[in-house]
Every structure is written in structure tokens, then in C-alpha cells.
């Protein structure tokens, strides 16, 4: 029976190992394929005709730009091209909306003559696009991106990994572009929130919510200045610079790595911001927005432990007090004679002299006077 039990346990262990190996091999295949697609055989770049992807278009008019599609492979490829609005990642970085999302800006205003273009091996193809800015669009700098990906379904690779898991790999490459609609410039930001919290890993951080309510591209420099204990504690936290385009809003996370264990603090969030003239490639300092928040750090667990310790000490002292009363009630009275000392009286009574001193509240140097009344505890 012991041999059979050992065999069953070994079989179970081998089955678990096979399951883990399948999962690991699936992950390895997926990572390997993703690494391959990082070196896609096509790309997009600004055409020499416009040299950059920054344009100026008057509201109600059209502008034309050019992008260069590149095929770095050995076979002809069909490249799908489209424009999308810019957005922000959770960390505040530049990104594009997905093709299926609603496009309100450059993603809706920008069109190509066709949906996809064939590019010969080792060749470039110049592709024009038209930016039609509606007449009711206010002045400002609008951000978007042109995305390219393989147009043919057979170019999307679907691989059966170990264990029957399917891994689909598709590449999308983007290039940002910007359109300046001329008019009066307004550079302004506002706080939407300022909070202090913890993440799932129990890390402390501040969240600064900020929105671009102007019509220019803004570069933000967020900082948090913390003070406490009457100014004795001072610390300054900062986050990397980030861009906000028209109407964009983001939450800036700033970690408080060396937070004290206790205290009452004031955190001052400061957003220094500058206008980023993307067309002229010029930065102009605009101003600073400031907001405060109180942060109270109370170690409740530590306080609970202190309360428990104090309660335990109080119970102990009360117990000693009750015990002393009982001892006094069972003690006999004794009148001190000339020449008596605590040790001599204690020796005659058969008790500890220190216990005798404590019962009668006699403190060092433990002197006695004739006719002094003492309580002698029982042996």
C-alpha cells in the first residue's frame, strides 16, 4: 500500500509538471513572436515634401500632408493606413485611440485616397492625406496619429501554441502628427482632483488630476511639497514632464517613498506649465497652479497595541492594589521599640523585610521611630 501511495503521488506530481511546462512553452512562443513583430518589415515616416508632421490649417479649410510608407522586406505588401485621435495612457504618455473608437478630431478630419496601398519590396511609397478642419472648430493645436498595419488577413499570424492555445500577432506602427488651427491662443490648466491613497502593493502616492482647458499644447511639471511638525519636516516630490493637448485630462501619480509613520502634514501640489508651440518648436513659460491637501498619518495598529499595553498595566496595578488591601486586612499591628530596625522586626516576624517596607509605605533609607505603628503581614 505504501508503494501504491508513493506511485500515485509521483504520477500527480508529473502531471502538474507537464501542465506548468505547457504554460511556460506557450508564454515563450508568444514572447518570441512579439519580439519578431517588433522588427516589422514596414514603417511610416514624414515625406520630404513636408519634412515633419506639423501642419497649420485655417478652420473651414483643407490642408494636404504626405507620409512615406516603407517596405523593408523582400515581398510586396499591402499596407492599411488610417488616422486616429490622440489620447493618453494611464501613465500620461502619448497614444492613439483604436480604430473602432469614436474619432472627434484629426481621426475624423483626416482622409486618404484609399484604405490601403501596395508597396513593392525595398521601396518607399509617398501617400497624400487631406486634413479637412470644420469651420466651427476653435483655434488651437490638435494632436493625432497616422497608423499603418498589414491589410491582408493572411499577413496576420495565428499560431497554435502547446496545449491548444492560439496566439495572434499583428503589428501597428504609428507616427504622431499635429494641426495648428490659427487664432487667439489660450494656455490654461486646472486641477480636477488632488488625493492621497495607496496602491494594491500598499505603496503611498498622490494623484494630481489636471486638465488642459486652453487651446494650446501644454507641458506640465508636477511637484508635491510636503511639510509637517511645525516645518521641521520638509520633502519635495516630483514627476516627469508630460504633454497635454486640447481638452486632454490626466491623473499624475507621485509616490511618497519615505513617508513617516506618524504625523499631520500639508501637501502642496504645484503644476508649473508652459505653452508648447509645436509648429514653431518653441516653449513659453505660462504660470503655476497650486492646490493643498491635508494628510493625516495615524498608525492605528500601533495605537491599538499601546492601548492594550496600558490596559494590561492598569489591570496589573489594580490587582496589586487589591492584593495589598487583603494583606493589610490580615496583618497585625506592631509598635516600634527603641533599637528596632526593619530587618530585625522582619526576622522576628518571619517575613521578608522588603515586603514589610512596601506594606507600610516605608521608603529608603528605611528609618523607624519609637512608637511608630507597623503592620506585620502573616508568615
For each residue, the residues with C-beta under 8 A, 3 or more apart:
1: 4 5
2: 5 6
3: 6 7
4: 1 7 8
5: 1 2 8 9
6: 2 3 9 10
7: 3 4 10 11
8: 4 5 11 12
9: 5 6 12 13
10: 6 7 13 14
11: 7 8 14 15
12: 8 9 15 16
13: 9 10 16 17
14: 10 11 17 18
15: 11 12 18 19
16: 12 13 19 20
17: 13 14 20 21
18: 14 15 21 22
19: 15 16 22 23
20: 16 17 23 24
21: 17 18 24 25 162
22: 18 19 25 26 162 163
23: 19 20 26 27 163
24: 20 21 27 28
25: 21 22 28 29 161 162 163
26: 22 23 29 30 161 162 163 165 167
27: 23 24 30 31
28: 24 25 31 32
29: 25 26 32 33 159 161 162 167
30: 26 27 33 34 161 167
31: 27 28 34 35
32: 28 29 35 36
33: 29 30 36 37 157 159 167 169
34: 30 31 37 38 169
35: 31 32 38 39
36: 32 33 39 169
37: 33 34 40 169 170 171
38: 34 35
39: 35 36
40: 37 43 171 173
41: 71 72 73 77
42: 69 70 71 72 73 77 79 119 148 150 171 173
43: 40 69 70 72 148 173
44: 67 68 69 70 81 146 148 173 174 175
45: 67 68 70 175
46: 50 51 52 53 66 67 68 175
47: 50 51 65 66 67 68 126
48: 51 68
49: 66 126
50: 46 47 53 55 65 66
51: 46 47 48
52: 46
53: 46 50 65 67 146 175 176 177 178
54: 177 178 180 278 279
55: 50 63 65 131 177 178 179 180 279
56: 63 179 180 181 182 279
57: 61 62 63 131 133 179 180 181
58: 61 133 181 182
59: 133 134 135 136 137 138 139 181 183
60: 133 134 135
61: 57 58 133
62: 57 130 131 132 133
63: 55 56 57 130 131 133 179
64: 128 129 130 131
65: 47 50 53 55 128 129 131 177
66: 46 47 49 50 126 127 128 129
67: 44 45 46 47 53 81 126 127 129 146 175
68: 44 45 46 47 48 124 125 126 127
69: 42 43 44 79 81 117 119 124 125 126 127 148
70: 42 43 44 45 119 123 124
71: 41 42 76 77 79 119 120 121 122 123 124 125
72: 41 42 43 122
73: 41 42 77 121 122
74: 121 122
75: 121
76: 71 118 119 120 121
77: 41 42 71 73 118 119 150 155
78: 116 117 118 119 150 151 152 155
79: 42 69 71 116 117 118 119 148 149 150 151
80: 115 116 148 149 150 151
81: 44 67 69 112 115 116 117 127 129 146 147 148
82: 99 112 115 146 147
83: 103 106 107 109 110 111 112 129 144 145 146 147 177
84: 96 97 98 99 101 103 106 107 144 145 147 174
85: 96 97 101 103 104 105 106 107 108 143 144
86: 94 95 96 97 105 106 143 144 145 176 245 248
87: 95 96 97 248
88: 92 93 94 95 248 250
89: 92 93 94 95
90: 251
91: 253
92: 88 89 242 250 251 252
93: 88 89 242
94: 86 88 89 143 176 243
95: 86 87 88 89
96: 84 85 86 87 144 145 147 174
97: 84 85 86 87 101 102 103 107
98: 84 101
99: 82 84 147
100:
101: 84 85 97 98
102: 97
103: 83 84 85 97 106 107 108
104: 85 107 108
105: 85 86 108 109 142 143 144
106: 83 84 85 86 103 109 110 131 142 143 144 145 177 179
107: 83 84 85 97 103 104 110 144
108: 85 103 104 105
109: 83 105 106 131 132 133 134 179
110: 83 106 107 129 130 131 132 144 146
111: 83 129 130 132
112: 81 82 83 115 127 128 129
113: 127 128
114: 117
115: 80 81 82 112 151
116: 78 79 80 81 151
117: 69 78 79 81 114 125 127
118: 76 77 78 79 125
119: 42 69 70 71 76 77 78 79 123 124 125
120: 71 76 123 125
121: 71 73 74 75 76
122: 71 72 73 74
123: 70 71 119 120
124: 68 69 70 71 119
125: 68 69 71 117 118 119 120
126: 47 49 66 67 68 69
127: 66 67 68 69 81 112 113 117
128: 64 65 66 112 113
129: 64 65 66 67 81 83 110 111 112 146
130: 62 63 64 110 111
131: 55 57 62 63 64 65 106 109 110 179
132: 62 109 110 111
133: 57 58 59 60 61 62 63 109 137 179 181
134: 59 60 109 137
135: 59 60
136: 59
137: 59 133 134 142 181
138: 59 181 183 215
139: 59 181 182 183 184 185 215
140: 180 181 183 185 214 215 216 246
141: 178 179 180 181 215 216 217 245 246 276 277 278 279
142: 105 106 137 178 179 180 181 245 246
143: 85 86 94 105 106 176 177 178 217 245 246
144: 83 84 85 86 96 105 106 107 110 176 177 178 179
145: 83 84 86 96 106 174 175 176 177
146: 44 53 67 81 82 83 110 129 174 175 177
147: 81 82 83 84 96 99 172 173 174
148: 42 43 44 69 79 80 81 172 173 174
149: 79 80 170 171 172 173
150: 42 77 78 79 80 155 156 170 171
151: 78 79 80 115 116 155
152: 78 155 156
153: 156
154:
155: 77 78 150 151 152
156: 150 152 153 168 169 170
157: 33 168 169 170
158: 166 167 168 169
159: 29 33 166 167 168 169
160: 164 165 166
161: 25 26 29 30 164 165 166 167
162: 21 22 25 26 29 165
163: 22 23 25 26
164: 160 161
165: 26 160 161 162
166: 158 159 160 161
167: 26 29 30 33 158 159 161
168: 156 157 158 159
169: 33 34 36 37 156 157 158 159
170: 37 149 150 156 157
171: 37 40 42 149 150
172: 147 148 149
173: 40 42 43 44 147 148 149
174: 44 84 96 145 146 147 148
175: 44 45 46 53 67 145 146
176: 53 86 94 143 144 145
177: 53 54 55 65 83 106 143 144 145 146
178: 53 54 55 141 142 143 144 217 278 279
179: 55 56 57 63 106 109 131 133 141 142 144
180: 54 55 56 57 140 141 142 278 279
181: 56 57 58 59 133 137 138 139 140 141 142
182: 56 58 139
183: 59 138 139 140 215
184: 139
185: 139 140 214 215 216 275
186: 214 215 216
187: 214 216 218 273 275 284 286
188: 212 213 214 286
189: 210 211 212 213 214 218 220 244 271 273 289
190: 210 211 213 289
191: 194 208 209 210 269 271 289 291
192: 209 210 211 249
193: 207 208 209 251
194: 191 206 207 208 209 267 269 291 292 293
195: 206 207 293
196: 204 205 206 207 256 267 293 295
197: 204 205 207
198: 202 203 204 205
199: 202 203 205
200:
201:
202: 198 199
203: 198 199 255
204: 196 197 198 255 256 259
205: 196 197 198 199 253 254 255 256
206: 194 195 196 224 237 253 254 256 267 269 293
207: 193 194 195 196 197 251 252 253
208: 191 193 194 222 224 251 252 254 269 271
209: 191 192 193 194 249 250 251 252
210: 189 190 191 192 220 222 244 249 250 252 271 289
211: 189 190 192 244 247 248 249
212: 188 189 218 244 245 246 247 248 249
213: 188 189 190
214: 140 185 186 187 188 189 218 246
215: 138 139 140 141 183 185 186 246
216: 140 141 185 186 187 246 275 276 277
217: 141 143 178 243 244 245 246 275 276 277 278
218: 187 189 212 214 243 244 245 273 274 275 276 286
219: 241 242 243 273 274 275 276 283
220: 189 210 241 242 243 244 252 271 272 273
221: 238 241 271 272 273 274
222: 208 210 238 239 242 252 254 269 270 271
223: 236 237 238 239 254 269 270 272
224: 206 208 236 237 238 254 256 267 268 269 270
225: 234 235 236 237 267 268 270
226: 233 234 235 236 237 256 265 266 267 268 295
227: 231 233 234 265 266 268
228: 232 233 260 263 264 265 266
229: 232 233 263
230:
231: 227 234
232: 228 229
233: 226 227 228 229 260 263 265
234: 225 226 227 231
235: 225 226 256 258
236: 223 224 225 226
237: 206 223 224 225 226 254 255 256
238: 221 222 223 224 254
239: 222 223 242 252 253 254
240:
241: 219 220 221
242: 92 93 219 220 222 239 250 252
243: 94 217 218 219 220 276
244: 189 210 211 212 217 218 220 248 249 250
245: 86 141 142 143 212 217 218 248
246: 140 141 142 143 212 214 215 216 217
247: 211 212
248: 86 87 88 211 212 244 245
249: 192 209 210 211 212 244
250: 88 92 209 210 242 244
251: 90 92 193 207 208 209
252: 92 207 208 209 210 220 222 239 242
253: 91 205 206 207 239
254: 205 206 208 222 223 224 237 238 239
255: 203 204 205 237
256: 196 204 205 206 224 226 235 237 259
257:
258: 235
259: 204 256 297
260: 228 233 263 297
261: 297 299 302
262: 297 298 299 302
263: 228 229 233 260 297
264: 228 294 295 296 297
265: 226 227 228 233 294 295 296 297
266: 226 227 228 292 293 294 295
267: 194 196 206 224 225 226 292 293 294 295
268: 224 225 226 227 290 291 292
269: 191 194 206 208 222 223 224 290 291 292 293
270: 222 223 224 225 288 289 290
271: 189 191 208 210 220 221 222 288 289 290
272: 220 221 223 285 287 288
273: 187 189 218 219 220 221 286 287 288 289
274: 218 219 221 283 284 285 286
275: 185 187 216 217 218 219 283 284 286
276: 141 216 217 218 219 243 283
277: 141 216 217 280 281 282 283 284
278: 54 141 178 180 217 281
279: 54 55 56 141 178 180
280: 277
281: 277 278
282: 277
283: 219 274 275 276 277
284: 187 274 275 277
285: 272 274
286: 187 188 218 273 274 275
287: 272 273
288: 270 271 272 273
289: 189 190 191 210 270 271 273
290: 268 269 270 271
291: 191 194 268 269
292: 194 266 267 268 269
293: 194 195 196 206 266 267 269
294: 264 265 266 267
295: 196 226 264 265 266 267
296: 264 265
297: 259 260 261 262 263 264 265
298: 262 303
299: 261 262 302 303
300: 303 304
301: 304 305
302: 261 262 299 305 306
303: 298 299 300 306 307
304: 300 301 307 308
305: 301 302 308 309
306: 302 303 309 310
307: 303 304 310 311
308: 304 305 311 312
309: 305 306 312 313
310: 306 307 313 314
311: 307 308 314 315
312: 308 309 315 316
313: 309 310 316 317
314: 310 311 317 318
315: 311 312 318 319
316: 312 313 319 320
317: 313 314 320 321
318: 314 315 321 322
319: 315 316 322 323
320: 316 317 323 324
321: 317 318 324 325
322: 318 319 325 326
323: 319 320 326 327
324: 320 321 327 328 359
325: 321 322 328 329
326: 322 323 329 330
327: 323 324 330 331 359 377
328: 324 325 331 359 375
329: 325 326
330: 326 327 377 378
331: 327 328 359 375 376 377 378
332: 375 376 378
333: 373 374 375 376
334: 345 349 373 374 375 376
335: 371 372 373 374
336: 340 345 368 369 370 371 372 373 374
337: 340 370
338: 370
339: 344
340: 336 337 344 345 368 370
341: 344 345 366 368
342: 345 346 353 356 357 362 366 368
343: 346 347 353
344: 339 340 341 347 348
345: 334 336 340 341 342 348 349 353 356 368 374 376
346: 342 343 349 350 351 352 353 355 356
347: 343 344 350 353
348: 344 345
349: 334 345 346 356 376 377 379
350: 346 347 379
351: 346 355 356 376 377 378 379
352: 346 355 356
353: 342 343 345 346 347 356 357
354: 357 358
355: 346 351 352 358 359 377
356: 342 345 346 349 351 352 353 359 360 362 374 376 377
357: 342 353 354 360 362 363 366
358: 354 355 361 362
359: 324 327 328 331 355 356 375 377
360: 356 357 374 375
361: 358
362: 342 356 357 358 366 368
363: 357 366
364:
365:
366: 341 342 357 362 363
367:
368: 336 340 341 342 345 362 372 374
369: 336 372
370: 336 337 338 340
371: 335 336
372: 335 336 368 369
373: 333 334 335 336
374: 333 334 335 336 345 356 360 368
375: 328 331 332 333 334 359 360
376: 331 332 333 334 345 349 351 356
377: 327 330 331 349 351 355 356 359
378: 330 331 332 351
379: 349 350 351
